[in-house]
Amino acid sequence: METQDKIKVLLVDDHQMVRLGLRSYLNMQEDITVVDEASDGHPGVLKALKLKPDVILMDLVMSEMDGITATQEILKANPAARVLILTSFIDDEKVFPALSAGAKGYILKTSQAAEIASAIRKIASGEDVLSAEVRARIDAQGHRPHELYDDLTAREMEVLRQVAEGLSNQDIADTLYVSIKTVKTHVSNILAKLRVDDRTQAAIYAMKHGLTAEN
């Protein structure tokens, strides 16, 4: 497989031996290549924004900038980035903030190497990945991580549903009895809150999260 066709991974971890082990194993995979590594969150952010890897494998506890802050900074600048948390910590103070920050996956360092590679493939293909331990904790707490759509107002949610149905701004304005300028403002706010670039991506987000039909 050509290098350009492989899943490009950036490693961000403050332990050199962890990075060395991950790099060695992942580079043995036919479809994965480690493009670079960083020993702390701040250089990890800079490299993530410069290299735009398919997956950023992110540790949580680091000395200068922790993985949660790094994830927030990366996604603020590049909402399309896909961060997979790889950590030893399973407590609520780490799990829920990491997911709320926008991480697409959360797995433990006790995972088998093959499980880590599998998680990278899933994240790269657009899936979200949670280890069994994390999923069990979420279920036990009766808590789900904060989703981007939670920040939408009721009217913005209504507009998003109509965008997902393929309605134009004029159609939405006619349906809601508001001006087209008001609709454009709602759409602009929706794109910003969902961290997407256009209406098509917003519609895909709505369908992926089951927001197209009012419950």
HELIX and SHEET records of a PDB file:
HELIX    1   1 THR A    3  ASP A    5  5                                   3    
HELIX    2   2 GLN A   16  LEU A   26  1                                  11    
HELIX    3   3 GLY A   41  LEU A   51  1                                  11    
HELIX    4   4 GLY A   67  ALA A   77  1                                  11    
HELIX    5   5 ASP A   92  SER A  100  1                                   9    
HELIX    6   6 ALA A  113  ALA A  124  1                                  12    
HELIX    7   7 ALA A  132  GLN A  141  1                                  10    
HELIX    8   8 LEU A  148  ASP A  151  5                                   4    
HELIX    9   9 ALA A  154  ALA A  164  1                                  11    
HELIX   10  10 ASN A  169  LEU A  176  1                                   8    
HELIX   11  11 ILE A  180  LEU A  194  1                                  15    
HELIX   12  12 ARG A  199  LYS A  208  1                                  10    
SHEET    1   A 6 ILE A  32  ALA A  38  0                                        
SHEET    2   A 6 ILE A   7  VAL A  12  1                                        
SHEET    3   A 6 VAL A  55  MET A  58  1                                        
SHEET    4   A 6 VAL A  83  THR A  87  1                                        
SHEET    5   A 6 GLY A 105  LEU A 108  1                                        
SHEET    6   A 6 VAL A 129  LEU A 130  1                                        
END                                                                             
